[in-house]
Amino acid sequence: NLCTAALLAAVLVCGLTCASTAAAEEAITEEYESISNANEHVQAQDDYARSQKRREITEHDDDQNEPPPSSSSSSSSSSSSSSSPPSKDYFKEELVIRPLSSGDIYASFQFQTRWDTDFFAPGKKVSHYRLFPKSLGQLMSKFSVREMHVSFTQGYWRTMQWGQPFLPAPPGAELWVWFQDSVADVDGAWKELTNVLSGIFCASLNFIDSTNTVEPTASFKPLGVGNVTHQRFLRYAVLPREIVCTENLTPWKKLLPCGSKAGLAVLMKSEKLFHSSFLSLAVHIRPVCQDWGCKGTAWELRQTVNVVFDLHTTGQGKREWSFFKMFSRTLTEACPLATSSKVYIDVTDNPQGELFELNPAAPSLTQAVVLGDRRTYAVYDLMASGTFGLLRSLNVLLRWKTPVDMLRPLLHGERYVAGYGLQTGEIHTLIYNNHPYRAFPVLLLDIVPWYLRLYIHTLTVTSKSRENKPSYIHYQPSKDRLRPHLLEMLIQLPPNSVTEVTVQFERALLKWTEYTPDPNHGFYVGSSVISALVPSVVAMDTSYTLEHPLFSTFFPCKEESSYFVRVYTEPLLVNLPTPDFSMPYNVICLTCTVVAVGYGSLYNLLTRTFQVEEPSPGVVKRLANMIRYLRGVPLL
Amino acid sequence: MGLLSDPNRRRALTNLLTRLNTPLCIVCYLAGVAWFMGLAFEPFTLRTYMSENAMGSTMVEERFLAGERALVTAREFAAQKKKMGGMPVDWLVKAMQARGLEVFTQSFSRTLPFPDENKERYMVHGTNVYGILRAPRAPRTEALVLSAPCTPGSSNNQAVGLLLGLAQYFRGQMYWAKDIIFLVNEHDLIGMQAWLEGYHHTNTTGMSWTPLEGRGGSIQAALSLELSSDIITSLDLVLEGLNGQLPNLDLANLFYAFCQKIGVLCTIQGKLQRNDWDSAAGYSQAVQTMLLMVLKQASGRPWGDHGLFLRYHIEAASIRGINSFRQYKTDLTTVGKLLEGMFRKLNNLLERLHQSYFFYLLPSLSRFVSIGYYMPAFGLLAAILLLLVGMREPFGPGVLSVLTPLIISHLTGVALYTLPIMAQQTAVEHFPVSETEAVVLTAIAIYTAGLALPHNTHRVLSGEGTEEGWRVLKLIAIFYMAVLLGCTALINFSLGFILALTLVPVAAFITPHVPRVLSALVMVLLSPGSTLLFSIFVYQELQEAPITLLEGWNLFLSVISQGILDHNLYGSLVYPLISLLVYPCWLLLWNILFWK
């Protein structure tokens, strides 16, 4: 039985079926929503029943002061846990290395900490932490977080050259959180959470406020188990300007059970990691099933580092890589706290071993279906003592010769600003479907800050120079200084096509205190997010009874014929009309002069009463007047 | 402001202005010209200085050494170009790919409104090749451009060689924070226009091009490289862009700073700076440099491939290698170092170049005249127009008699703007001329016919021209001219100043009572067309390439055709400005002369 984690996939599939069957466009969105709601409802009920049952059991056990039965079914664990704390946890680490066709090399670290505990059990406060980092655990319980995904990325993932990453991330910082349905004030919790995370990761996440937070309706569905899928409990924000540096890496490493003292994390030396073309740190927390039957939930913390080393700047142009060359370290031991510690090397392009050389030779090979492709991996198990050899260190060396070709990934996107001048502009988003004969739908999510005023009536979607009407559009207009534009669309991509989404905008003139200290640099617009179920070349692995490498299990897969992909486009840098900030002084001087000279004299002319001055009277007349005045007679 | 509110003193002032009107006008004119000529005098100008902090304090170390290899590449490129008989697109794509760039191509085509005889082209098809060096630390938000035109013949191969050499060297460096786009454009400005329009997805000139597939975000600065010899003696900086736009002065400062640092001779307008400012020769050199800049800016045409970037608010300049008979030679490695240094500094930029001046004149690379200093020269000329307005006596309504010449002059202007291109086919059929000649000669014919047309037309409607009528017309013409020249000078000072220099005296002296034949001759000599002719002679004289009258006339014809082409191809505004506004304005004055 499959857990409910694949809701997103379900939503997408519903969208696809609706798009292809329903005739009237208006009906589509309604139907789309109703179907997906129904689907969610069924799953939710199912899940609810399950969780009720579990709660009953737990409560029952609590009454008897006995630990809850460990659901992973081994008798040894239940016997051993009679005296120790009830919840069990384990830690797995793995490193995948994939030589890219461009000659660059991609290294992806994945660290999984799993803990069979419930942060939200009523009346029971979790206070004893072993492998799970306490800072994150407390955060989860305090803010009732159900799922949290945060990533810090430097550089841009070049899909055209590198293919799809195991874990996509947009440039800058990205944070999305699902709260428990018990949270009443989601915005308040979100605000506090971002500030706490900002402290934990030494990042500027505290710059997340209502002007860059959105609630996407369909693009970000929970990746873990759960029954809440209303976007009211979801918050999503991107800070495209965030710079990633060692100060973010250090707190990230501290969350690992072994720190950077042992295991794979010793390879993460910042001077090498940051000497790369792409670096992405991420932390994902989500509830997962404890076992195949999904009788209880466990918390999974996944920490990942994705890094791409450049052929020309790091590799000196040679297709020859080793641990030492990449990380200036070799591996000497696994993390003692880990239950599994493995290094995978993608050797798919090299079935016979003529193009590819691995040294030392791999002890074993394994196959895994990742991103719609069956790949072969050489596996080094760090728990096995034979791996390290005589030198007691592992320094895997790769050499390969393959022709360089631009990849044609099935799905990729790009974005740019068209036009010139500082008044208007146009955002173009291009989505490529390179599949030769299959059409598939994608969800496009665009978040545009309020200071670019979108003219939504100019929104056009064209594929193969014909209008392509999206089957679902969710648009939330911006409010000045309060919230950004949110545009979500479900678009059907015809096979082998480029779909172009354009929308015009006007650049707002900000108040002078709203400009950043470097206004002439421009203002960032975060990446748009393209989420899709891409038709797979090989049957995807949907059975959950087998042990899979970690990197292949992040996005749950529900169907055999397609797999989930998320693509981020590049962020945009847009110049807004900017005053010359050295001008205020000149302006003040000029205005004062104009007011003083121009207005003053004009006012003078307008208000003065002009009189014809009479010639002064003679002495006799003056005397006579004085006498008349004294007499009280009218003057002459 | 007792002056205005006191009727007595106000009257006195008016009387003074009226009485001394003519001497005042003459004094203003002479003062304006003198002020302008004084701008080149060194003690009156400011020394250039780097305003941008990001480029000032951090000196970079240049390590480019592959000048020889760049020369080898240049020879290979030349051979390929010869073999292909044009741009070797495939070779360039491969060469850029081998250097680790993301390479894209863009093809474009454009049919010119009439054949360009200078460059011998009519139906233009071409391909731009560009490679993007992706910055490791930036998410494709900002970019810098280094471009080299692929010109037919044997010129400019070294520029492409150096461009590829720099691409290879830059690719191995880690410090790039902005994507760097290496562009080889075919058919110089047309290719550049196609690429820029494609990059910004605009279409201002009706060119057809294929959309670009790779971009690097918003372009911050661009340099265009022109090198045609293995060694050079000096580098020339070209700044004048479309419609007289100039890049930020900091870009020129950057070039000058690196020339000083590396020890390369640098020139502007092809003129080397002299140190003896107090001698007559030194001053004359500065004046010549500044006048050349003024003439080039007034022409409103892009003087290098960089000129088209400026429309998109991208600071750009062309760097041209000169190989003369001087002793001191510089090799390609040094030029490469210079470009490396400039790009590293531009890479350090946190904001767009905005700190320094956008409006300036350069009497030499180390001295500049800012807008605050040169505007009074124009202001003094414009003051004459105000003085002339002030002297007019009150008049009664005579709108109808004035409306007719106004409309007719403007219709002539519209004809001058539209007919040459529309009527070229007819002209070619009836006269033994080529298309280009047809266009130019039609333009000149309409211009000349305009002189005969409008005068006396008011008589058809309102009988004899009255004294009052021409006064009203003159007032309107002067207002018109004041607004027109004022606006032009704000956008393109040089054009405004040159026009003011010739048109203001006409406006000042013209009445129906002056000797007609002599005045007509003077007016024709001071008309916009003659101004162009004189400018050509002056320009050639300043370039130290004097020409005979016949050559001058031929050049005049080709300049007119270039002006029309610039307007149609790149959107230069000088031709419409002259034909639709300045020429009708001058015709109004011409009308006054023949009022009776």
Interface residues (C-beta under 8 A of the other chain):
Chain A: Q154 G155 Y156 R158 M160 Q161 P171 G172 P240 H275 S276 S277 F278 D310 L311 H312 T313 Q316 G317 V404 E414 Y416 V417 A418 G419 Y420 G421 L422 E426 H428 D518 P519 N520 H521 G522 Y524 S527 E570 P571 L572 L573 V574 N575 T578 D580 V597 G600 S601 N604 L605 R608
Chain B: M1 L4 S5 Q97 G100 E102 R134 P136 R137 A138 P139 R140 T141 E142 R171 G172 Q173 M174 H200 H201 T202 R215 G217 S218 R311 Y312 H313 L350 E351 R352 H354
